[in-house]
Amino acid sequence: MVFLNLIEILIERNVGVKISLIILRPLTTIERSYTQTFPQDFEFEIENQSKTDFEQMIGNAVPVKLGEYVANAIIEYIESKATPLFRPKQLVLDLNNN
């Protein structure tokens, strides 16, 4: 909405901005999923869900590429370590001494 207001102000002040307001529109739900880095061939299970539920699902999603990046960073970190992160002490019980 701020963007539209800015364009309207620029047009009113005649600062040389020529833009057709017809081309401005909100993103579709599918287009919003692309901004969350869902692949174009991803199939959403939206059966028995309202449009609002579907939009909320897209909005609450962790971007796929971000999840992939974090997972790869964790794997790389674990594989780069020569020693385990946690090594429990070995307990020896001497059963011969009372």
C-alpha positions as CSV (number, residue, x, y, z in Angstrom):
1,M,0.0,0.0,0.0
2,V,2.9,2.4,0.8
3,F,4.2,1.7,-2.7
4,L,0.9,2.7,-4.3
5,N,0.7,5.8,-2.2
6,L,4.3,6.8,-3.3
7,I,3.4,6.3,-7.0
8,E,0.2,8.4,-6.6
9,I,2.3,11.2,-5.0
10,L,4.9,11.1,-7.7
11,I,2.2,11.2,-10.4
12,E,0.4,14.1,-8.7
13,R,3.6,16.1,-8.5
14,N,4.3,15.4,-12.1
15,V,7.9,14.4,-11.6
16,G,8.1,12.5,-14.9
17,V,6.9,9.1,-13.6
18,K,4.8,7.4,-16.2
19,I,3.4,4.1,-15.0
20,S,0.1,2.3,-15.7
21,L,-1.6,1.5,-12.4
22,I,-3.3,-1.4,-14.2
23,I,0.0,-3.4,-14.0
24,L,0.1,-3.1,-10.2
25,R,-1.6,-6.0,-8.5
26,P,-1.1,-8.1,-5.4
27,L,0.8,-11.4,-5.7
28,T,-1.2,-14.5,-6.1
29,T,-0.9,-17.2,-3.4
30,I,1.2,-19.3,-5.8
31,E,3.5,-16.3,-6.6
32,R,3.9,-15.8,-2.8
33,S,5.0,-19.4,-2.5
34,Y,7.8,-18.7,-5.1
35,T,9.0,-15.9,-2.8
36,Q,9.3,-18.5,-0.1
37,T,11.5,-20.5,-2.6
38,F,9.0,-23.3,-3.1
39,P,9.7,-25.0,-6.4
40,Q,7.3,-24.3,-9.2
41,D,6.4,-28.0,-9.5
42,F,5.7,-28.4,-5.7
43,E,2.3,-29.8,-5.1
44,F,0.5,-28.4,-2.1
45,E,-2.1,-30.5,-0.4
46,I,-4.9,-27.9,-0.2
47,E,-7.8,-30.2,-0.4
48,N,-10.4,-29.2,2.3
49,Q,-8.5,-26.0,3.1
50,S,-9.7,-22.5,2.7
51,K,-7.8,-19.9,0.8
52,T,-7.0,-18.2,4.0
53,D,-5.5,-21.4,5.4
54,F,-3.5,-21.9,2.3
55,E,-2.1,-18.4,2.4
56,Q,-1.3,-18.8,6.1
57,M,0.6,-22.0,5.3
58,I,2.7,-20.2,2.7
59,G,3.3,-17.2,5.0
60,N,4.4,-19.3,7.9
61,A,6.7,-21.6,5.9
62,V,10.4,-21.5,6.4
63,P,11.9,-20.8,3.0
64,V,12.9,-24.1,1.4
65,K,16.3,-22.8,0.3
66,L,17.0,-21.5,3.8
67,G,16.2,-24.8,5.4
68,E,18.4,-26.5,2.8
69,Y,21.3,-24.1,3.5
70,V,21.0,-24.6,7.3
71,A,20.9,-28.4,7.0
72,N,23.9,-28.4,4.8
73,A,25.8,-26.2,7.2
74,I,25.0,-28.5,10.1
75,I,26.1,-31.6,8.1
76,E,29.3,-29.8,7.0
77,Y,30.1,-28.9,10.6
78,I,29.5,-32.4,11.9
79,E,31.6,-34.0,9.2
80,S,34.5,-31.6,9.7
81,K,34.9,-32.5,13.4
82,A,37.6,-35.2,14.0
83,T,36.4,-35.8,17.6
84,P,32.8,-36.3,18.8
85,L,31.1,-33.3,20.2
86,F,30.3,-35.3,23.4
87,R,32.3,-38.2,24.6
88,P,30.9,-39.9,27.8
89,K,33.4,-41.1,30.4
90,Q,33.8,-44.8,30.5
91,L,33.0,-46.2,33.9
92,V,34.9,-49.2,35.2
93,L,33.4,-51.2,38.0
94,D,35.8,-53.3,40.0
95,L,33.6,-56.2,41.2
96,N,36.5,-58.0,42.9
97,N,37.0,-55.3,45.6
98,N,34.1,-55.2,48.1
